[in-house]
Amino acid sequence: MRIAIFGAGSVGGYFGGRLVQAGEDVFFIARNEHLKAMQANGLWIDSIKGDFRIKPVQATDDPNQIGEVEMVLIGVKAWQLAEIAPILQPLIGEETGVIFLGNGVDAPSQLIPVLGGEHVLGGLCRISAFLIGPGHIRHAGVEPYIAMGELDGQRSTRVERLRQAFERAGVNAIVPDDIWAAMWEKFIFIASISGVGAITRAPTGTLRKIPETRQMLEGAIEEMVKLARVRGIQLPSDVATRTMAFIDGMAPAVIASMQRDIMEGRPSELEAQNGAVVRMGKETGVETPIHAFIYSSLLPQEMKARGKYPF
């Protein structure tokens, strides 16, 4: 497949690199020093699944140099979606699919007005990875996983072809019967672990071990399960139990990307995660006190990182 990876950081770089290994025609869209390093030296990935290097790398900062592709995988942060959506236009052909692999459930509503509903798919991934330097990614934990699907639940050739490409790349990829339910299940996990982690500045192993923070995690998960069901999302009956079981199975040192960004003073996905939970709770009349506490407590740090209220 001819695939464009928009945002070749930890998520896009890892999954794009695996697709290159599998023989797919992959183009990376990146910028600044990360782009220069990939163009000069290739893409290095240290992984618990085996280290590898991609060289040469088809990398640019200009989608016009690539042209139309069959699939666009977006690996930027959720708060960057509105900015980058119009830039995707040169990549879009008649049958092109676009999948946001990041966190949250608002991506389709942001992309469809710009790109058209016929192009936007649902998707999610699971991985713990981060940049350790330009052109260099570390996959530190979590079995890499991709889920994707048409938003209307229909099976399509383009989704199946992408699933097969990931399968050849050694990535666990599925097409769930209900991509919205799958996206919400990931959202429930990531917003809860990110929020509690960012508040406490503690890694996953500590959060789940201390009774008080474990109870906070469980409460945050339950708030989101209730919110999803009120909004008509058909979640499995055991979703809360499964989410905690997944957290219990994670490597103790894992830190969510939002938590890492906040701890290092960078803009984060606070609005797209805990902020979105609070907003949707108000819209639907569902109380979300734990997420409201998390959001309000982290908001000054977020505004400082964005240069709005330096202190």
C-alpha positions as CSV (number, residue, x, y, z in Angstrom):
1,M,0.0,0.0,0.0
2,R,1.0,3.6,-0.5
3,I,0.8,5.1,3.0
4,A,1.5,8.5,4.4
5,I,2.5,8.9,8.1
6,F,1.6,12.4,9.2
7,G,3.6,13.0,12.4
8,A,6.5,10.6,12.5
9,G,7.2,10.9,16.2
10,S,7.0,7.9,18.6
11,V,3.6,6.5,17.4
12,G,3.9,7.3,13.7
13,G,7.5,6.5,13.6
14,Y,7.1,3.1,15.2
15,F,4.2,1.9,13.2
16,G,5.4,3.4,10.0
17,G,8.8,1.8,10.5
18,R,7.2,-1.6,10.9
19,L,5.2,-1.1,7.7
20,V,8.4,-0.2,5.8
21,Q,9.9,-3.4,7.2
22,A,7.0,-5.3,5.7
23,G,7.6,-3.8,2.3
24,E,4.9,-1.2,2.2
25,D,5.5,2.1,0.3
26,V,5.6,4.5,3.3
27,F,6.1,8.3,3.3
28,F,6.9,10.1,6.6
29,I,5.8,13.7,7.1
30,A,7.9,15.3,9.9
31,R,9.6,18.5,10.6
32,N,12.7,20.2,12.1
33,E,15.6,18.2,13.5
34,H,13.7,15.0,13.5
35,L,13.1,15.3,9.8
36,K,16.7,16.2,9.1
37,A,18.0,13.2,11.1
38,M,15.7,10.8,9.2
39,Q,16.8,12.2,5.9
40,A,20.5,12.0,6.8
41,N,20.7,8.9,8.9
42,G,17.4,7.0,8.6
43,L,15.1,6.1,11.4
44,W,16.4,4.1,14.4
45,I,13.9,2.3,16.7
46,D,14.9,0.6,19.9
47,S,12.1,-1.9,20.7
48,I,11.2,-4.6,23.2
49,K,10.1,-6.4,20.0
50,G,13.6,-6.1,18.5
51,D,15.6,-3.1,17.5
52,F,15.7,-2.0,13.8
53,R,16.7,0.7,11.5
54,I,15.1,2.1,8.3
55,K,17.4,3.6,5.8
56,P,16.8,5.3,3.5
57,V,13.6,6.9,4.7
58,Q,11.1,8.6,2.4
59,A,10.6,11.7,4.5
60,T,9.5,15.3,3.9
61,D,7.7,18.2,5.5
62,D,5.6,18.9,2.4
63,P,2.6,16.6,1.5
64,N,2.6,18.1,-2.0
65,Q,5.8,16.2,-2.7
66,I,4.0,12.9,-2.0
67,G,0.7,13.3,-3.7
68,E,-2.3,11.0,-3.3
69,V,-1.9,7.9,-1.1
70,E,-4.2,5.0,-0.2
71,M,-4.1,5.6,3.5
72,V,-3.1,8.4,5.8
73,L,-2.1,7.5,9.4
74,I,-2.0,10.5,11.7
75,G,0.4,10.4,14.6
76,V,0.3,14.0,16.0
77,K,-1.1,15.0,19.3
78,A,-4.9,15.5,19.6
79,W,-4.6,19.3,20.1
80,Q,-2.8,19.6,16.7
81,L,-5.6,18.0,14.6
82,A,-7.4,21.2,13.8
83,E,-4.2,22.8,12.5
84,I,-3.0,19.9,10.4
85,A,-6.3,18.8,8.8
86,P,-6.2,21.3,5.9
87,I,-2.6,20.3,5.2
88,L,-3.6,16.8,4.5
89,Q,-5.5,17.7,1.3
90,P,-2.7,16.9,-1.2
91,L,-2.7,13.3,0.1
92,I,-6.4,12.7,-0.4
93,G,-7.6,10.8,-3.5
94,E,-11.0,9.4,-4.2
95,E,-10.6,6.3,-2.1
96,T,-8.1,7.5,0.5
97,G,-8.7,6.6,4.1
98,V,-7.6,8.8,7.0
99,I,-7.0,7.4,10.5
100,F,-6.0,9.2,13.6
101,L,-4.0,6.9,15.9
102,G,-3.8,9.2,18.8
103,N,-5.9,9.7,22.0
104,G,-9.4,10.8,22.5
105,V,-12.7,10.4,20.6
106,D,-13.1,13.8,19.0
107,A,-10.9,13.3,15.9
108,P,-13.7,12.3,13.5
109,S,-15.7,15.4,14.3
110,Q,-12.6,17.5,13.7
111,L,-11.5,15.8,10.4
112,I,-14.8,15.2,8.7
113,P,-15.8,18.9,8.1
114,V,-12.4,19.4,6.4
115,L,-11.8,16.1,4.6
116,G,-15.3,14.7,4.1
117,G,-17.0,11.8,5.8
118,E,-16.1,9.4,3.1
119,H,-12.4,9.6,3.9
120,V,-12.4,9.6,7.7
121,L,-12.1,6.3,9.6
122,G,-12.0,5.4,13.2
123,G,-8.8,4.1,14.8
124,L,-6.6,3.7,17.9
125,C,-3.4,2.2,18.9
126,R,-1.7,1.0,22.1
127,I,2.0,1.4,22.6
128,S,4.4,3.0,25.1
129,A,7.0,4.8,23.0
130,F,8.8,8.1,23.0
131,L,11.5,10.1,21.1
132,I,14.9,9.9,22.7
133,G,16.5,12.1,20.1
134,P,16.1,13.2,16.4
135,G,15.5,10.2,14.3
136,H,15.5,7.9,17.3
137,I,12.5,6.2,18.9
138,R,12.3,4.0,21.9
139,H,9.4,1.5,22.2
140,A,9.6,0.8,26.0
141,G,6.5,-1.2,26.8
142,V,3.0,-2.4,25.8
143,E,2.5,-4.9,23.0
144,P,1.9,-2.8,19.8
145,Y,-1.7,-2.9,18.8
146,I,-3.9,-1.2,16.2
147,A,-7.7,-1.2,15.7
148,M,-9.3,0.5,12.8
149,G,-12.7,0.5,11.0
150,E,-15.2,2.5,9.0
151,L,-17.2,4.8,11.2
152,D,-20.5,3.3,10.0
153,G,-19.4,-0.3,10.9
154,Q,-19.3,-1.5,7.3
155,R,-16.5,-3.8,6.2
156,S,-14.3,-2.2,3.5
157,T,-11.5,-3.3,1.2
158,R,-9.2,-0.4,2.2
159,V,-9.4,-1.3,5.9
160,E,-8.8,-5.0,5.3
161,R,-5.8,-4.2,3.1
162,L,-4.3,-2.1,5.9
163,R,-5.0,-4.7,8.5
164,Q,-3.2,-7.3,6.3
165,A,-0.3,-4.9,5.9
166,F,0.1,-4.5,9.7
167,E,-0.2,-8.3,10.0
168,R,2.7,-8.7,7.6
169,A,4.6,-6.1,9.7
170,G,4.1,-8.2,12.9
171,V,1.7,-5.8,14.5
172,N,-1.5,-7.0,16.2
173,A,-4.2,-5.3,14.1
174,I,-7.9,-5.9,14.2
175,V,-11.1,-4.6,12.7
176,P,-13.6,-4.5,15.6
177,D,-17.3,-4.9,14.9
178,D,-17.9,-1.5,16.6
179,I,-15.0,0.9,16.2
180,W,-16.7,3.6,18.3
181,A,-16.8,1.2,21.3
182,A,-13.2,0.3,20.7
183,M,-12.2,4.0,20.6
184,W,-14.1,4.7,23.8
185,E,-12.5,1.7,25.6
186,K,-9.1,3.1,24.8
187,F,-10.2,6.6,25.8
188,I,-11.4,5.3,29.2
189,F,-8.0,3.7,29.8
190,I,-5.8,6.5,28.6
191,A,-7.7,9.5,30.1
192,S,-7.8,7.8,33.5
193,I,-4.2,6.6,33.7
194,S,-2.9,9.9,32.1
195,G,-4.9,12.1,34.5
196,V,-4.1,10.3,37.7
197,G,-0.5,9.8,36.6
198,A,-0.1,13.5,35.8
199,I,-1.6,14.5,39.2
200,T,0.6,12.2,41.2
201,R,3.7,12.3,39.0
202,A,4.0,8.6,39.6
203,P,4.5,5.6,37.2
204,T,1.9,3.0,36.5
205,G,3.3,0.5,39.0
206,T,3.0,2.9,41.9
207,L,-0.5,4.2,40.9
208,R,-2.0,0.7,40.9
209,K,-0.2,-0.4,44.1
210,I,-1.2,2.4,46.5
211,P,-4.8,1.8,47.7
212,E,-5.7,5.5,47.5
213,T,-4.5,6.1,43.9
214,R,-5.9,2.8,42.8
215,Q,-9.3,3.8,44.1
216,M,-8.9,7.1,42.2
217,L,-8.1,5.2,39.0
218,E,-11.1,3.0,39.5
219,G,-13.3,5.9,40.1
220,A,-12.1,7.8,37.1
221,I,-12.8,4.7,34.9
222,E,-16.3,4.3,36.3
223,E,-17.1,7.9,35.5
224,M,-16.1,7.4,31.9
225,V,-18.0,4.1,31.6
226,K,-21.2,5.8,32.8
227,L,-20.6,8.8,30.4
228,A,-20.1,6.5,27.4
229,R,-23.2,4.5,28.1
230,V,-25.3,7.7,28.5
231,R,-24.0,8.8,25.1
232,G,-25.1,5.6,23.5
233,I,-21.8,3.8,23.2
234,Q,-22.2,0.0,23.4
235,L,-19.4,-1.0,25.8
236,P,-18.8,-4.5,27.0
237,S,-20.3,-5.1,30.5
238,D,-16.9,-5.9,32.0
239,V,-15.1,-2.9,30.5
240,A,-14.1,-1.4,33.8
241,T,-12.7,-4.7,35.0
242,R,-10.8,-5.3,31.8
243,T,-9.3,-1.8,31.9
244,M,-7.9,-2.3,35.4
245,A,-6.6,-5.7,34.4
246,F,-4.8,-4.1,31.4
247,I,-3.3,-1.5,33.8
248,D,-2.2,-4.3,36.2
249,G,-0.4,-6.0,33.3
250,M,1.6,-3.0,32.2
251,A,5.3,-2.7,33.0
252,P,5.6,-0.8,36.3
253,A,7.8,2.0,34.9
254,V,5.4,3.0,32.1
255,I,4.3,6.6,32.0
256,A,1.6,7.9,29.7
257,S,2.5,10.4,27.1
258,M,0.2,13.1,28.5
259,Q,1.8,12.7,31.9
260,R,5.3,12.8,30.4
261,D,4.4,16.1,28.5
262,I,3.0,17.7,31.7
263,M,6.0,16.7,33.8
264,E,8.4,18.1,31.3
265,G,6.5,21.4,30.9
266,R,5.3,20.8,27.3
267,P,1.7,21.4,26.0
268,S,-0.3,18.3,26.5
269,E,-3.5,16.5,25.6
270,L,-5.3,17.6,28.8
271,E,-8.1,19.3,26.9
272,A,-8.6,16.2,24.6
273,Q,-8.6,13.8,27.5
274,N,-9.8,14.9,31.0
275,G,-11.1,18.2,29.7
276,A,-13.2,16.4,27.1
277,V,-14.6,14.1,29.8
278,V,-15.7,17.1,31.8
279,R,-17.1,18.9,28.8
280,M,-19.1,15.8,27.6
281,G,-20.3,15.2,31.2
282,K,-21.7,18.7,31.3
283,E,-23.4,18.2,27.9
284,T,-25.1,15.0,29.0
285,G,-25.7,15.7,32.7
286,V,-23.3,13.1,33.9
287,E,-21.2,14.1,36.9
288,T,-17.5,13.5,36.6
289,P,-16.0,14.8,39.8
290,I,-12.7,13.0,39.6
291,H,-12.0,14.1,36.1
292,A,-13.1,17.6,37.0
293,F,-10.6,17.6,39.9
294,I,-7.8,16.3,37.6
295,Y,-8.6,18.8,34.9
296,S,-8.8,21.8,37.2
297,S,-5.7,20.9,39.1
298,L,-3.6,20.5,35.9
299,L,-5.0,23.5,34.0
300,P,-2.5,26.1,35.4
301,Q,0.4,23.9,34.4
302,E,-1.1,23.4,30.9
303,M,-1.7,27.2,30.5
304,K,1.8,27.9,31.6
305,A,3.2,25.4,29.0
306,R,1.2,27.3,26.3
307,G,2.5,30.6,27.4
308,K,-0.9,31.9,28.6
309,Y,-0.2,32.3,32.3
310,P,3.5,32.2,33.1
311,F,4.4,31.8,36.7
